[in-house]
Amino acid sequence: MRRLPTTDDVLRDAHCGHAGAVTGPLGQGSPTQDFLRGVWRENPVFRQALGLCPALAVTNTVANSLAMGTATFAVLTGSSLLVSTLKRIIPHEVRITSYVLIIATFVTIVEMVMAATVPTVHKALGAFVYLIVVNCMILGRQEAFASRQPVGRSVLDAAGTGLGFAVALLLMGAMREVVGSGTFLGARVFGPSYEPWVIMVLPPGGFFTIGVILLGFAAYDQRRGRLGSTAAHPTVRRRRIA
């Protein structure tokens, strides 16, 4: 008889999607793999399509992208550290609520630090700083990894995923600001004759940018798959005998 999905299965799929997948049996893998997995092979934005709300909304400038990426990195790393430390203390029945409270605590700390240090950027990001609390990428890593792994592995996994998210935001922010405003971190890149593509710093520009990047990733995967198939099944050339 086929097993019906449990509450854990539903929550893991809903919050994590592919993010809940850990290569190989749970508990295996080197520290380097724990860190690099989220940077490239399971990048939360370009590979798993997680955290798209801030990725599309705040990447109109490099400064905003850098601030949001840094804030998310800090929240994800701190939350994973605390969840992994307290995983044997948190009751199983209220673990999701506990994770949200832990994440919200770190979001509050980050928000207060940003308001005190970079008030202009903090004002530009607006409510998206608070929405880090409900970022499925962060909650997914707590449920799928931090609550099941030692502290060291959990921090490495969170750092890699947070760095991958920040890199994705910076790439999108750089493309949109350079093309849409002709500047990079406020410094002019092109000459005075350049006509900025204003649409790139507007909401549609976020969809155009991520579409181009995802197209590039798909082309890379397709080419890599063809090369792997050719290597696995080399063409045998038969020589004709006169």
C-alpha positions, 0 to 999 in steps of 0.5 A, spaced: 500 500 500 502 506 498 504 511 504 500 517 504 504 523 505 505 526 512 505 533 515 513 533 515 513 531 507 507 537 506 511 542 510 518 540 507 515 540 500 511 547 501 517 550 504 523 547 501 521 545 494 528 542 491 531 546 497 530 540 501 534 536 497 540 534 500 545 530 495 546 523 497 544 520 504 542 525 509 548 526 514 553 525 508 557 530 504 564 534 505 564 541 509 566 544 502 560 540 499 555 543 504 558 550 502 558 550 495 552 547 494 548 553 495 552 557 491 552 554 484 549 547 483 543 549 488 543 556 487 536 559 491 534 564 485 537 561 479 536 553 480 530 553 485 526 559 484 526 561 491 526 568 494 524 571 487 520 577 491 526 581 493 530 578 487 525 582 482 523 588 487 529 591 490 535 589 484 534 596 481 540 598 483 547 595 486 546 598 493 539 595 494 541 588 492 548 588 496 544 591 502 538 585 501 543 580 500 547 582 506 541 582 510 538 575 508 545 572 509 546 574 516 538 572 518 539 565 514 546 564 518 544 566 525 537 562 524 541 556 522 546 557 528 540 557 533 536 552 530 541 547 530 543 549 537 536 548 540 534 542 535 533 537 541 530 542 545 524 545 541 518 541 541 517 537 534 509 539 534 511 547 535 518 547 531 515 551 525 512 556 529 519 556 533 523 557 527 519 563 525 520 566 531 527 565 531 528 568 524 523 574 526 528 575 531 534 576 527 530 580 522 528 585 527 536 585 529 538 586 522 533 591 521 535 596 527 542 595 524 540 597 517 536 603 520 542 606 524 547 605 519 544 606 512 538 609 513 537 611 505 538 604 503 533 602 509 528 606 507 529 604 499 528 597 501 522 599 505 517 593 507 522 588 503 526 587 509 521 585 514 518 580 508 525 576 510 521 573 515 517 569 510 522 568 505 521 560 504 528 559 502 530 561 510 524 557 513 526 551 508 533 551 510 531 550 517 526 545 516 530 541 511 537 541 514 539 546 520 534 542 524 537 535 522 545 537 522 550 539 527 552 546 528 558 546 523 554 543 517 548 547 518 552 554 518 556 552 512 550 550 509 546 557 511 553 561 509 553 557 502 545 558 500 546 566 503 552 567 499 548 564 493 542 568 494 547 575 495 551 573 488 544 572 484 541 579 487 548 582 485 548 580 478 541 582 477 542 589 480 548 590 476 545 588 470 539 592 471 543 599 474 548 599 468 543 598 463 537 602 466 541 608 469 548 607 465 551 607 472 554 602 477 554 604 485 552 611 482 558 612 478 557 613 471 559 607 466 558 610 459 559 616 456 554 622 456 551 620 449 548 613 452 541 613 453 539 609 459 533 603 458 529 606 463 524 600 463 530 596 466 530 599 473 522 599 473 518 592 475 518 589 468 526 590 468 526 585 473 522 579 469 527 581 463 533 580 467 532 574 470 529 571 464 535 572 460 539 569 466 535 563 466 536 562 459 543 562 460 543 557 465 538 553 461 543 553 455 549 551 459 545 545 462 543 543 455 550 544 452 553 540 458 548 535 458 550 534 450 557 534 452 556 528 457 552 524 453 558 524 447 563 522 453 559 517 455 557 514 448 563 516 443 562 515 436 565 509 433 568 510 426 569 504 422 575 504 417 573 502 410 578 496 408 580 497 400 
